[in-house]
Amino acid sequence: MKSKIGLATCTCIVVANMIGTGVFTSLGFQVADLPSVFPILMVWALGAVFALCGALTYAELAGALPRSGGEYNFLSRIYHPGIGFMGGVVSSTVGFAAPVALASMAFGEYFHNLAPEVSPFSASIAIVSLATIAHGITIRSSMVFQNIVTSLKVILILTLIFAGWFLGPTEPLGFLPVAGDGALLTSTPFAIALMYVMYSYSGWNASTYIMGEVRHPARTVPWSLILGSLIVGILYIALNATFLKVVPITALAGKLDVGSIAAAAIFGDTGGRIMSGLIAGGLISCISAMTWAGPRVMQTIGQDFPALRVLSWNTRSGIPLLAIALQYSLVIVLLLTASFQSVLLYTQFALVSCSLLTVVGVIVLRYREPRLPRPFRCWGYPVPPILFAVTAIFSLYYTAVQRPMHALAGVLTLGGALGLYFIGVRFFGFAWRDTPGKDIKIRNR
């Protein structure tokens, strides 16, 4: 009998997916164009509200449509199989492969600070390979490993926050608004900073990708989304306030390893190097969680499309080994070809677009299927989905204006995935198996 995971592990998966590369890296890019403390903290607070609104709406969808696959499952049921396929392709590539590559790049930088003789690239390749092997064994081993590394990550962040406020230096910066902050809150740099923050909060929907492996998914997954988002929101705001308290903004601007810089300010050079190693260790849980969740999207697509059946193949212990191998290959390609900042902005445009469609889908589904059983109903409906949609549109618009090439790449990714579906239907016999609410059983070979 396959192991099933409960609320604690589900919440750990959400927390691990959210607390990854972004919180230890994106602050340096934000303060380069937004050099004021209050707007920076506000953008992180807005990101927390954004994530919670998304979690509340996804929680309703998870209860109403309890099946693995995340956006692929939701968009297929709400709109059209082609829209779902688009969301599934984006999730599998941009949603998981790219963030795994980003997290491993950051891991490489932090590990290099601890062990200068090891190149960042070599460390990145090694950690991705290790995580892939770890999740290719059994679901139970994945569960135990994930719980341990996520707990260690939260302890690390709490240690940084405590040490920063009680042991570290204090910069002469106030956390209340000053003259000029109002203009910054409505500026293009604020919108771009929000994209970085939204990337840092991405992962609040993580447990929806593995619902087929969860006990009582219609109840467990919604609560894991809400609890995980609340925990991470509190930690993120406190951690970034700590970074700004102990390091001058000018020393953070444009830097990738802001966590190491802050740790060195608190603990000294030796302590900073040790803390870099601990941060690198914390990133392992993020890489691990996405290595676990991402292939389940490919697996669900393979269950629905006979032409892609090979992706649904499981080992006897329930591991989608071929889907894991495909994601690993995509990560390696990204590590070989892409830069950190370009991948981050490009991935966010496509991901936010798919999340926007899914959140609006809550409203569509309530109108279209009002009698559909909903074990969890979105609190404060329709405020959360509307607030999420407005924030997402605001951020997408300013990204398109300020970074048109990244926005174009995101649009082309979405259009290419949608076109791939219709090409498959026309020329390769794609046929969607409409089996809402349950997974198709695939006999193991």
C-alpha positions as CSV (number, residue, x, y, z in Angstrom):
1,M,0.0,0.0,0.0
2,K,1.4,3.4,-1.0
3,S,2.1,5.9,1.8
4,K,-0.2,8.9,2.1
5,I,0.8,12.3,3.5
6,G,-1.0,14.4,6.1
7,L,-1.4,18.0,7.0
8,A,2.0,18.5,8.6
9,T,3.9,17.2,5.5
10,C,1.5,19.1,3.1
11,T,2.2,22.3,5.0
12,C,6.0,21.6,4.9
13,I,5.8,21.2,1.2
14,V,4.1,24.6,0.8
15,V,6.6,26.3,3.2
16,A,9.5,24.6,1.5
17,N,8.4,25.6,-2.0
18,M,7.8,29.2,-0.9
19,I,11.0,29.7,1.2
20,G,13.6,29.2,-1.5
21,T,15.8,31.4,-3.6
22,G,13.8,34.6,-3.6
23,V,14.0,35.6,0.1
24,F,17.8,35.2,0.1
25,T,18.5,36.8,-3.2
26,S,15.8,39.2,-4.5
27,L,16.2,42.0,-1.9
28,G,19.5,43.1,-3.6
29,F,17.7,43.6,-7.0
30,Q,14.8,45.5,-5.3
31,V,16.8,48.1,-3.3
32,A,18.9,48.9,-6.5
33,D,15.9,50.8,-7.9
34,L,13.8,51.2,-4.7
35,P,16.3,52.6,-2.1
36,S,13.9,53.2,0.8
37,V,13.0,50.9,3.7
38,F,9.2,51.5,4.0
39,P,8.3,50.7,0.3
40,I,10.5,47.6,0.5
41,L,8.7,46.3,3.5
42,M,5.3,47.3,1.9
43,V,6.1,45.3,-1.2
44,W,6.8,42.2,1.0
45,A,3.6,42.8,2.9
46,L,1.7,43.1,-0.3
47,G,3.3,39.9,-1.5
48,A,2.0,38.2,1.6
49,V,-1.5,39.4,1.0
50,F,-1.3,38.4,-2.6
51,A,-0.1,34.8,-1.6
52,L,-2.9,34.5,1.0
53,C,-5.6,35.6,-1.5
54,G,-4.2,33.1,-4.0
55,A,-4.1,30.3,-1.3
56,L,-7.7,31.0,-0.3
57,T,-9.0,30.7,-3.8
58,Y,-6.9,27.7,-4.7
59,A,-8.1,26.1,-1.4
60,E,-11.7,26.3,-2.7
61,L,-10.7,24.8,-6.0
62,A,-8.6,22.0,-4.3
63,G,-11.7,21.0,-2.3
64,A,-14.0,21.1,-5.2
65,L,-11.7,19.4,-7.8
66,P,-9.4,17.1,-5.7
67,R,-6.9,15.8,-8.2
68,S,-3.1,16.1,-8.6
69,G,-1.8,18.5,-11.2
70,G,-2.4,22.0,-9.9
71,E,-3.2,24.5,-12.6
72,Y,-3.4,21.7,-15.2
73,N,-6.3,20.1,-13.3
74,F,-8.1,23.3,-12.5
75,L,-7.8,25.0,-15.9
76,S,-8.8,21.8,-17.8
77,R,-12.0,21.5,-15.7
78,I,-12.9,25.2,-15.6
79,Y,-12.1,26.3,-19.2
80,H,-10.9,23.9,-21.8
81,P,-8.4,20.9,-22.0
82,G,-6.2,23.1,-24.2
83,I,-6.0,25.8,-21.5
84,G,-5.2,23.1,-19.0
85,F,-2.5,21.7,-21.2
86,M,-1.0,25.1,-21.5
87,G,-1.0,25.5,-17.7
88,G,0.5,22.0,-17.3
89,V,3.3,22.7,-19.7
90,V,4.1,26.0,-18.0
91,S,4.0,24.4,-14.6
92,S,6.2,21.5,-15.7
93,T,8.8,23.8,-17.3
94,V,8.6,27.4,-16.1
95,G,6.9,26.5,-12.8
96,F,9.2,23.9,-11.5
97,A,12.2,23.2,-13.7
98,A,13.2,26.9,-13.9
99,P,12.7,27.6,-10.1
100,V,14.8,24.4,-9.3
101,A,17.5,25.9,-11.6
102,L,17.2,29.2,-9.8
103,A,17.4,27.6,-6.3
104,S,20.4,25.5,-7.3
105,M,22.2,28.6,-8.7
106,A,21.7,30.3,-5.4
107,F,22.8,27.2,-3.6
108,G,25.9,27.2,-5.6
109,E,26.7,30.8,-4.7
110,Y,26.2,30.3,-1.0
111,F,28.1,27.0,-0.9
112,H,31.0,28.6,-2.8
113,N,31.1,31.2,0.0
114,L,31.6,28.4,2.5
115,A,33.9,26.3,0.3
116,P,35.7,28.6,-2.2
117,E,37.4,25.7,-3.9
118,V,34.1,24.4,-5.1
119,S,32.7,26.3,-8.1
120,P,29.1,27.5,-7.9
121,F,28.2,25.6,-11.1
122,S,29.5,22.3,-9.8
123,A,27.7,22.7,-6.5
124,S,24.5,23.5,-8.4
125,I,24.7,20.4,-10.5
126,A,25.5,18.2,-7.5
127,I,22.5,19.4,-5.4
128,V,20.0,18.9,-8.2
129,S,21.3,15.4,-8.9
130,L,21.2,14.5,-5.2
131,A,17.6,15.8,-4.8
132,T,16.5,13.9,-8.0
133,I,18.0,10.6,-6.6
134,A,16.4,11.2,-3.2
135,H,12.9,11.5,-4.7
136,G,13.3,8.5,-7.0
137,I,13.1,6.0,-4.2
138,T,9.8,5.9,-2.3
139,I,7.1,8.4,-1.3
140,R,7.8,7.7,2.4
141,S,11.5,8.5,2.1
142,S,10.5,11.8,0.3
143,M,8.1,12.6,3.1
144,V,10.7,12.1,5.9
145,F,13.4,13.9,4.0
146,Q,11.1,16.9,3.2
147,N,9.9,17.3,6.8
148,I,13.4,17.3,8.2
149,V,15.0,19.8,5.8
150,T,12.0,22.1,6.0
151,S,12.1,22.1,9.8
152,L,15.8,23.0,9.7
153,K,15.1,25.8,7.2
154,V,12.5,27.4,9.5
155,I,14.9,27.1,12.5
156,L,17.7,28.8,10.4
157,I,15.4,31.7,9.5
158,L,14.3,32.2,13.1
159,T,17.9,32.1,14.2
160,L,18.9,34.8,11.6
161,I,15.9,37.0,12.7
162,F,16.7,36.7,16.4
163,A,20.5,37.2,16.0
164,G,19.9,40.2,13.7
165,W,17.7,42.0,16.1
166,F,19.6,41.2,19.4
167,L,23.2,40.7,18.3
168,G,23.7,42.5,15.0
169,P,24.5,46.1,14.2
170,T,21.8,48.7,13.6
171,E,21.7,50.8,10.5
172,P,20.3,54.4,10.9
173,L,17.2,53.7,8.9
174,G,13.6,54.1,10.0
175,F,10.8,51.7,9.2
176,L,8.2,54.4,8.9
177,P,7.4,56.2,5.7
178,V,9.4,59.3,4.8
179,A,9.1,62.0,2.2
180,G,9.0,60.5,-1.3
181,D,7.8,57.1,-0.3
182,G,4.3,57.7,-1.6
183,A,5.7,58.3,-5.1
184,L,7.8,55.1,-4.9
185,L,4.7,53.0,-4.0
186,T,3.1,53.8,-7.3
187,S,6.3,53.7,-9.4
188,T,7.5,51.3,-12.0
189,P,10.4,50.1,-9.8
190,F,7.8,49.2,-7.1
191,A,5.9,47.1,-9.7
192,I,9.1,45.4,-10.8
193,A,10.0,44.8,-7.1
194,L,6.6,43.2,-6.7
195,M,7.5,40.7,-9.4
196,Y,10.6,39.6,-7.4
197,V,8.5,39.4,-4.3
198,M,5.8,37.4,-6.0
199,Y,8.5,35.0,-7.2
200,S,9.7,34.7,-3.6
201,Y,6.1,33.9,-2.5
202,S,5.5,31.5,-5.4
203,G,4.9,28.0,-4.1
204,W,1.8,28.8,-2.0
205,N,-0.1,26.4,-4.3
206,A,2.4,23.6,-4.0
207,S,0.3,20.9,-2.3
208,T,-2.3,21.1,-5.1
209,Y,0.2,19.3,-7.4
210,I,0.4,16.2,-5.2
211,M,-3.2,15.7,-4.1
212,G,-3.3,12.1,-5.3
213,E,-0.7,11.3,-2.6
214,V,-2.6,13.1,0.3
215,R,-4.9,11.7,2.9
216,H,-8.3,13.3,2.7
217,P,-7.1,15.8,0.1
218,A,-10.4,17.9,-0.1
219,R,-9.8,18.9,3.6
220,T,-6.0,18.6,4.1
221,V,-4.8,20.5,1.0
222,P,-6.9,23.7,1.5
223,W,-5.6,24.1,5.1
224,S,-2.0,23.4,4.1
225,L,-2.2,26.2,1.6
226,I,-3.5,28.7,4.2
227,L,-1.2,27.7,7.0
228,G,1.8,27.6,4.8
229,S,1.1,31.1,3.3
230,L,0.6,32.6,6.8
231,I,3.8,31.1,8.2
232,V,5.9,32.3,5.3
233,G,4.4,35.8,5.1
234,I,5.3,36.4,8.8
235,L,8.8,35.0,8.3
236,Y,9.5,37.0,5.1
237,I,8.6,40.4,6.5
238,A,10.6,39.8,9.6
239,L,13.6,38.4,7.7
240,N,13.8,41.3,5.2
241,A,13.4,43.8,8.0
242,T,16.4,42.1,9.6
243,F,18.5,42.4,6.5
244,L,17.7,46.1,6.2
245,K,18.5,46.6,9.9
246,V,22.0,45.1,9.8
247,V,23.3,46.1,6.4
248,P,23.3,49.4,4.5
249,I,21.1,49.5,1.5
250,T,24.0,50.6,-0.7
251,A,25.9,47.4,0.3
252,L,22.9,45.2,-0.7
253,A,22.1,46.9,-4.0
254,G,22.6,44.5,-7.0
255,K,23.9,41.7,-4.8
256,L,22.7,38.1,-5.2
257,D,23.9,36.6,-1.9
258,V,22.2,39.1,0.5
259,G,21.8,36.4,3.1
260,S,25.5,35.9,3.3
261,I,26.1,39.7,3.5
262,A,23.7,40.0,6.4
263,A,25.1,37.0,8.2
264,A,28.6,38.4,7.9
265,A,27.4,41.7,9.4
266,I,25.9,39.8,12.3
267,F,28.4,37.1,13.0
268,G,31.6,38.3,11.4
269,D,33.5,36.9,8.4
270,T,33.8,33.4,9.8
271,G,30.3,33.3,11.1
272,G,29.1,34.6,7.8
273,R,30.8,31.8,5.9
274,I,29.2,29.2,8.3
275,M,25.8,30.9,7.9
276,S,26.3,30.8,4.1
277,G,26.6,27.0,4.4
278,L,23.5,26.8,6.5
279,I,21.5,29.0,4.0
280,A,22.8,26.7,1.2
281,G,21.5,23.8,3.3
282,G,18.1,25.5,3.7
283,L,17.8,25.9,0.0
284,I,17.9,22.1,-0.3
285,S,14.4,21.8,1.0
286,C,13.1,24.2,-1.7
287,I,14.9,22.2,-4.4
288,S,13.6,19.0,-2.8
289,A,10.0,20.1,-2.6
290,M,9.9,21.2,-6.3
291,T,11.6,18.0,-7.4
292,W,8.8,16.2,-5.6
293,A,5.9,18.2,-6.9
294,G,6.9,19.1,-10.5
295,P,6.9,15.7,-12.1
296,R,3.4,15.0,-10.7
297,V,2.1,17.5,-13.2
298,M,3.7,15.7,-16.1
299,Q,2.4,12.4,-14.6
300,T,-1.2,13.7,-14.6
301,I,-0.9,15.0,-18.2
302,G,0.3,11.5,-19.2
303,Q,-2.7,10.0,-17.5
304,D,-5.1,12.2,-19.6
305,F,-3.4,12.0,-23.0
306,P,-2.7,8.6,-24.4
307,A,-0.1,10.0,-26.7
308,L,1.9,11.1,-23.7
309,R,1.2,8.0,-21.6
310,V,4.9,7.3,-21.0
311,L,5.0,10.3,-18.6
312,S,2.5,8.6,-16.3
313,W,4.6,5.5,-15.8
314,N,5.2,4.7,-12.1
315,T,7.6,2.5,-10.2
316,R,5.9,-0.1,-7.9
317,S,6.3,2.4,-5.0
318,G,4.4,5.1,-6.9
319,I,7.3,7.2,-8.2
320,P,6.9,8.8,-11.6
321,L,10.5,8.1,-12.5
322,L,10.4,9.1,-16.2
323,A,8.7,12.4,-15.4
324,I,11.4,13.1,-12.7
325,A,14.1,12.3,-15.2
326,L,12.6,14.7,-17.7
327,Q,12.4,17.6,-15.2
328,Y,16.0,16.9,-14.2
329,S,17.1,17.2,-17.9
330,L,15.3,20.6,-18.2
331,V,17.0,21.9,-15.1
332,I,20.4,20.9,-16.4
333,V,19.7,22.7,-19.7
334,L,18.7,25.9,-17.8
335,L,21.8,25.7,-15.6
336,L,23.9,25.6,-18.7
337,T,22.3,28.3,-20.7
338,A,20.5,30.9,-18.5
339,S,21.4,33.8,-16.1
340,F,19.7,34.2,-12.7
341,Q,17.9,37.5,-13.2
342,S,16.7,36.7,-16.7
343,V,15.2,33.4,-15.7
344,L,13.5,34.9,-12.7
345,L,11.7,37.7,-14.6
346,Y,10.8,35.4,-17.5
347,T,9.4,32.7,-15.2
348,Q,7.3,35.1,-13.2
349,F,5.4,36.5,-16.2
350,A,4.2,33.1,-17.4
351,L,3.5,31.8,-13.9
352,V,1.5,34.8,-12.7
353,S,-0.5,34.7,-16.0
354,C,-1.5,31.0,-15.3
355,S,-2.3,31.7,-11.6
356,L,-4.4,34.7,-12.7
357,L,-6.5,32.5,-15.0
358,T,-6.9,29.9,-12.2
359,V,-7.9,32.4,-9.5
360,V,-10.5,34.0,-11.9
361,G,-11.7,30.4,-12.5
362,V,-13.1,30.3,-8.9
363,I,-15.6,33.0,-10.0
364,V,-16.3,31.2,-13.2
365,L,-16.8,27.8,-11.5
366,R,-19.2,29.3,-8.9
367,Y,-21.3,30.7,-11.7
368,R,-21.2,27.6,-13.9
369,E,-21.5,24.9,-11.2
370,P,-23.1,26.5,-8.2
371,R,-24.1,23.1,-6.7
372,L,-20.6,21.5,-6.9
373,P,-19.6,20.3,-3.5
374,R,-17.1,22.7,-1.9
375,P,-15.7,21.3,1.4
376,F,-13.8,24.6,1.7
377,R,-15.3,28.0,0.6
378,C,-13.0,31.0,0.0
379,W,-13.2,33.3,3.0
380,G,-14.4,36.8,2.2
381,Y,-15.4,35.8,-1.4
382,P,-15.2,37.6,-3.8
383,V,-12.6,39.9,-2.3
384,P,-9.6,37.5,-2.3
385,P,-9.8,36.5,-6.0
386,I,-10.5,40.1,-7.1
387,L,-7.6,41.5,-5.0
388,F,-5.3,38.8,-6.4
389,A,-6.4,39.5,-10.0
390,V,-5.9,43.3,-9.6
391,T,-2.4,42.9,-8.1
392,A,-1.4,40.3,-10.8
393,I,-2.6,42.5,-13.6
394,F,-0.8,45.6,-12.1
395,S,2.4,43.6,-11.9
396,L,2.1,42.1,-15.4
397,Y,1.4,45.4,-17.0
398,Y,4.4,47.2,-15.5
399,T,6.7,44.2,-16.3
400,A,5.5,44.4,-19.9
401,V,6.3,48.1,-20.0
402,Q,9.6,47.9,-18.2
403,R,10.9,44.5,-19.4
404,P,9.1,44.0,-22.7
405,M,11.5,41.2,-23.9
406,H,10.8,39.1,-20.7
407,A,7.1,39.7,-21.1
408,L,7.3,38.7,-24.8
409,A,9.1,35.5,-23.8
410,G,6.4,34.7,-21.3
411,V,3.6,35.3,-23.8
412,L,5.4,33.2,-26.4
413,T,5.7,30.4,-23.8
414,L,2.0,30.5,-23.1
415,G,1.1,30.7,-26.8
416,G,3.6,28.0,-27.7
417,A,2.1,25.6,-25.1
418,L,-1.4,26.3,-26.3
419,G,-0.4,25.8,-29.9
420,L,1.3,22.6,-29.1
421,Y,-2.0,21.2,-27.8
422,F,-3.9,22.0,-30.9
423,I,-1.1,20.7,-33.1
424,G,-1.2,17.5,-31.1
425,V,-5.0,17.2,-31.5
426,R,-4.7,17.9,-35.3
427,F,-1.7,15.8,-36.2
428,F,-0.8,13.4,-33.4
429,G,-4.1,12.2,-32.1
430,F,-4.2,14.0,-28.7
431,A,-7.4,12.9,-27.0
432,W,-8.2,14.3,-23.5
433,R,-9.6,11.7,-21.1
434,D,-12.2,13.7,-19.0
435,T,-12.1,12.0,-15.6
436,P,-12.8,14.8,-13.2
437,G,-12.2,14.2,-9.5
438,K,-10.1,11.1,-9.7
439,D,-6.8,9.9,-11.1
440,I,-6.7,7.4,-13.9
441,K,-5.1,4.1,-12.8
442,I,-2.1,3.2,-14.8
443,R,-0.8,-0.3,-14.5
444,N,2.9,-0.3,-13.7
445,R,5.2,-2.1,-16.0
